Amino acid sequence: MEALSFQNITTDFITDPVFKEKKVEVAILRLDKIHPVISGNKWFKLQYYLAEAQKLQKNTIVTFGGAWSNHIIATAAVCNKNSLNSIGIIRGEEPAKLSQTLKDAKEFGMQLFFISRKDYHDKKVPEIPGRDDYYFIPEGGYGTKGAEGAATILNHCVKEHFSHVCCAVGTGTMMAGLLNSVSKAQGVTGISVMKNNFELEEKIRALLTNEHSFRLNHEYHFGGYAKHDDKLIGFMNNWYTQTHIPSDIVYSGKLFFAVNDLIEKNYFAAGSSILVIHCGGLQGNSSLPKGKLIF
Ligand SMILES: *Cc1c(COP(=O)(O)O)cnc(C)c1O
């Protein structure tokens, strides 16, 4: 497997007439450039879980996710790299044809177990032989160790430069980590990619190591998790033409759309310097028909 290339991470400042008119600066932290598969925040969130598994001498990792999950593929790849066994518990019945994500996870040696959506929702773990010896990582890496890992993300840029940080939010683990690593004066805004996921606020707060205010926005889900429409796809293509930065339909596309829209609506005061975290997730675009995206 290709090595993880943290030296590839860049902070790309974006030129845009609207940003200029609104007197805001926008930069994208390119975590998507670390690795084609383990891109974005997933390795950051996994690192301390894996360290603990190794400390406990557990060499099989079990985790949970859907058919297009970035967390599943990243776990499979990282375990492969570290010579650990991996097991993925996948939401829904086994399909006749595996998604590209699950095919790739299998290539990395991950063993897949499919469970019904109801059992998944109830967090029922199937009877896997030997499971008492396994190390379990929560879905999406949610938890204290995940947030601790995510707190190291901003070591890859000059974080003091920015007045605001914006990120996409799934489980909220990354956002909690970011909040734990910025100063009180820095504003953090999260764009929830799920519809009406109002539990998020509390879930994020549960992972904070100190008090820090934050803003969660629930207006840019485009119909729900992984839902998308022609407006979003059109935006992602235009954004790519303008900036040469690819994005994905589940997270970063919605995030970039939101940041652009919020700037137009004067959400950020003149003089703001906004760091937007590009968390990768580009592999999820393989669920789209070919040709929809120009990158
Ligand atoms: C997982 C993921 C997120 C969300 O991270 P959480 O810690 O679950 O909130 C954002 N962007 C991308 C590309 C992701 O893969």
The ligand as a Tripos MOL2 file, in Angstrom:
@<TRIPOS>MOLECULE
LIG
   15    15     1     0     0
SMALL
NO_CHARGES

@<TRIPOS>ATOM
      1 C1        -15.9290   11.1640    8.2330 C.3       1 LIG1
      2 C2        -15.8320   12.3970    7.4660 C.ar      1 LIG1
      3 C3        -16.2650   13.6270    7.9830 C.ar      1 LIG1
      4 C4        -16.9490   13.7770    9.3120 C.3       1 LIG1
      5 O1        -16.1810   13.4300   10.4040 O.3       1 LIG1
      6 P1        -16.8840   13.2030   11.8300 P.3       1 LIG1
      7 O2        -15.7460   13.1240   12.7440 O.co2     1 LIG1
      8 O3        -17.6140   11.8850   11.7360 O.co2     1 LIG1
      9 O4        -17.8280   14.2930   12.0870 O.co2     1 LIG1
     10 C5        -16.1140   14.7570    7.2020 C.ar      1 LIG1
     11 N1        -15.5880   14.6760    5.9680 N.ar      1 LIG1
     12 C6        -15.1880   13.4960    5.4390 C.ar      1 LIG1
     13 C7        -14.6750   13.4670    4.0510 C.3       1 LIG1
     14 C8        -15.2970   12.3270    6.1540 C.ar      1 LIG1
     15 O5        -14.9040   11.1690    5.5870 O.3       1 LIG1
@<TRIPOS>BOND
     1     1     2 1
     2     2     3 ar
     3     2    14 ar
     4     3     4 1
     5     3    10 ar
     6     4     5 1
     7     5     6 1
     8     6     7 2
     9     6     8 1
    10     6     9 1
    11    10    11 ar
    12    11    12 ar
    13    12    13 1
    14    12    14 ar
    15    14    15 1
@<TRIPOS>SUBSTRUCTURE
     1 LIG1         1 GROUP 0 **** ****
